[in-house]
Amino acid sequence: MANLRDRWADNADGTFYVDRTCIDCDACRRIAPAVFAEASDHSFVARQPADDAEKRRALMALVACPTGSIGTSPREDAGPGIEGFPETVEGNVSFCGFTSKDSFGAWSYLVERPAGNVLVDSPRAVTHLLRDFEVRGGIATLFLTHRDDVADHAAFRRRFSCERVLHEADRSRETADLERYLSGEDPVPLADDLLAIPTPGHTRGHAVLLYRDRYLFTGDHLAWSTRRNGLIAFRDACWYSWKEQTRSMERLLDYSFEWVLPGHGQWHRAESTGAMRRELERCVAWMKGV
């Protein structure tokens, strides 16, 4: 829980604040951009919520914070924030919230399907999500994009008996007993509407998941940057090979999708698959020039 005595001095006066345990993961700034902003190495409350809608978004950021670094004084009921998740992205695709410190605040997503629901990367296994997922039909598959964002995967396995999927190149002691491992660099159909695409670069075993040729869940491989007004890869967070990540990005030009749903960075919907391809081409060209 956040500690009022450790609040950053740059917080705006008022109820909400961020304390010094913040790890600058960016989750609060994307969930409630009207309230939270970025300093050199942390988030802070740039201004207090102006209405009930902004207050609800701020409470959603509070409960989603992986380090519990957001607080209120006097204490506010976090219920509206808790009930805000999972949050619909579009149709049957939702953002789970409740990010984990173990994944540096990475985002996870739920895809509801008649053939079995899919969880992409792992949020915290909090009671609210576990109960909500049960109501929605449970979790059949937990797709782990890479080794960094596995968080509470074992808890979801115990609760739902889901099949956990990870590329073998990112297998570790923590993920040594999963149900399925991908191998090589060829795409692997997981179902008629689900395609796992290995994308080595950020890590050696990174992979993305394509759903219905519309939604691409990209982990730490690809995101939207408002600063560049375009798609971007994270050069300063490439733990394996920038050359391989560039090559992996170029191979994505073979696929059609309209949405990029990342673990870090901003999600983005293009006007069409053609528009997304043009944006991806610009990203590849930028990566080759870095």
KAWO-V833472 format. One record per residue. RES is the residue in one letter. SS is DSSP state (h for helix, s for strand, l for the rest). Layout:
res = [RES:RES]
ss = [SS:SS]
This chain:
res = [M:A:N:L:R:D:R:W:A:D:N:A:D:G:T:F:Y:V:D:R:T:C:I:D:C:D:A:C:R:R:I:A:P:A:V:F:A:E:A:S:D:H:S:F:V:A:R:Q:P:A:D:D:A:E:K:R:R:A:L:M:A:L:V:A:C:P:T:G:S:I:G:T:S:P:R:E:D:A:G:P:G:I:E:G:F:P:E:T:V:E:G:N:V:S:F:C:G:F:T:S:K:D:S:F:G:A:W:S:Y:L:V:E:R:P:A:G:N:V:L:V:D:S:P:R:A:V:T:H:L:L:R:D:F:E:V:R:G:G:I:A:T:L:F:L:T:H:R:D:D:V:A:D:H:A:A:F:R:R:R:F:S:C:E:R:V:L:H:E:A:D:R:S:R:E:T:A:D:L:E:R:Y:L:S:G:E:D:P:V:P:L:A:D:D:L:L:A:I:P:T:P:G:H:T:R:G:H:A:V:L:L:Y:R:D:R:Y:L:F:T:G:D:H:L:A:W:S:T:R:R:N:G:L:I:A:F:R:D:A:C:W:Y:S:W:K:E:Q:T:R:S:M:E:R:L:L:D:Y:S:F:E:W:V:L:P:G:H:G:Q:W:H:R:A:E:S:T:G:A:M:R:R:E:L:E:R:C:V:A:W:M:K:G:V]
ss = [l:l:l:h:h:h:s:l:l:l:l:l:l:l:l:s:s:s:s:l:l:l:l:l:l:l:h:h:h:h:h:l:l:l:l:s:s:s:l:l:l:l:s:s:s:l:l:l:l:l:l:h:h:h:h:h:h:h:h:h:h:h:h:h:l:l:l:l:l:s:s:s:l:l:l:l:l:l:h:h:h:h:h:l:l:l:s:s:s:s:l:l:s:s:s:l:l:l:l:l:h:h:h:l:l:l:l:l:s:s:s:l:l:l:l:l:l:s:s:s:l:l:l:l:l:l:h:h:h:h:h:h:h:h:h:l:l:l:l:l:s:s:s:l:l:l:h:h:h:l:l:l:h:h:h:h:h:h:h:h:l:l:s:s:s:s:s:h:h:h:l:l:h:h:h:l:l:l:l:s:s:s:l:l:l:l:l:s:s:s:s:l:l:s:s:s:s:s:l:l:l:l:l:l:l:l:s:s:s:s:s:l:l:l:s:s:s:s:s:l:l:l:s:s:s:l:l:l:l:s:s:s:l:l:h:h:h:l:l:l:l:h:h:h:h:h:h:h:h:h:h:h:h:h:l:l:l:l:s:s:s:s:l:l:l:s:l:s:s:l:l:l:h:h:h:h:h:h:h:h:h:h:h:h:h:h:h:h:h:l]
